[in-house]
Amino acid sequence: MPDPRFHYRLGANQPAHSPTARCLAEMAEAIGRETDGAFRLEVFPESRLGPDPQMFADLRTGTLQFYLSGALLGGVAPDK
């Protein structure tokens, strides 16, 4: 398979065997298959890319393209 045209990373804090992480992995596989490998999405569950604050910081700097978390964003984007 050729190198993907788009290569994105998704960090999550859910356990690898959780329903959410399993669905994310299935989604990543489907995206790769349906784009003939042009779009690659790597899923990193279990905070493999670091704790939530680190993944959020990486998201803000662009070194991480997608981030899935729980209530962490409440302190960053509080209700008005």
C-alpha positions as CSV (number, residue, x, y, z in Angstrom):
1,M,0.0,0.0,0.0
2,P,1.4,3.4,-0.9
3,D,2.1,6.1,1.7
4,P,-1.1,7.9,2.7
5,R,-1.8,11.4,1.4
6,F,-3.2,12.3,4.8
7,H,-1.9,10.9,8.1
8,Y,-3.6,11.9,11.3
9,R,-3.3,10.8,14.9
10,L,-6.2,10.5,17.4
11,G,-5.4,10.4,21.1
12,A,-7.9,9.1,23.6
13,N,-7.9,8.3,27.3
14,Q,-10.3,5.4,27.0
15,P,-9.1,1.8,27.6
16,A,-8.2,-0.1,24.4
17,H,-11.0,-2.6,24.9
18,S,-13.7,-0.1,25.7
19,P,-16.6,0.2,23.2
20,T,-15.4,3.8,22.3
21,A,-11.9,2.7,21.5
22,R,-13.0,-0.3,19.6
23,C,-15.3,1.9,17.5
24,L,-12.5,4.3,16.9
25,A,-10.3,1.5,15.7
26,E,-13.1,0.2,13.4
27,M,-13.6,3.8,12.1
28,A,-9.9,4.2,11.3
29,E,-9.8,0.9,9.4
30,A,-12.9,1.8,7.4
31,I,-11.5,5.2,6.5
32,G,-8.3,3.6,5.3
33,R,-10.2,1.0,3.3
34,E,-12.7,3.4,1.8
35,T,-10.0,5.9,0.8
36,D,-7.8,3.2,-0.7
37,G,-5.2,4.1,1.9
38,A,-5.1,7.8,1.0
39,F,-6.2,8.8,4.5
40,R,-4.6,7.1,7.5
41,L,-5.9,7.6,11.0
42,E,-3.9,6.2,13.8
43,V,-5.8,5.7,17.1
44,F,-3.9,5.8,20.4
45,P,-6.1,4.8,23.3
46,E,-5.2,4.5,27.0
47,S,-3.4,7.8,27.0
48,R,-0.5,6.3,25.0
49,L,0.4,9.8,23.8
50,G,0.5,11.1,27.4
51,P,-1.9,12.3,30.0
52,D,-4.9,14.4,29.0
53,P,-3.2,17.8,29.6
54,Q,-0.3,16.7,27.3
55,M,-2.6,15.5,24.5
56,F,-4.7,18.7,24.7
57,A,-1.5,20.8,24.5
58,D,-0.4,18.7,21.5
59,L,-3.8,19.2,19.9
60,R,-3.4,23.0,20.3
61,T,0.1,23.0,18.7
62,G,-1.0,20.7,15.9
63,T,1.2,17.7,16.7
64,L,-2.0,15.8,17.5
65,Q,-4.9,16.2,15.1
66,F,-7.8,14.6,17.1
67,Y,-8.4,14.2,20.8
68,L,-11.2,12.4,22.6
69,S,-11.6,13.0,26.3
70,G,-14.1,13.2,29.1
71,A,-14.7,16.3,31.2
72,L,-11.2,17.8,30.8
73,L,-12.4,20.6,28.5
74,G,-14.8,22.0,31.1
75,G,-12.0,24.0,32.6
76,V,-10.7,25.2,29.2
77,A,-14.1,26.2,27.7
78,P,-16.4,26.9,30.6
79,D,-20.1,27.7,30.2
80,K,-20.8,31.4,29.6
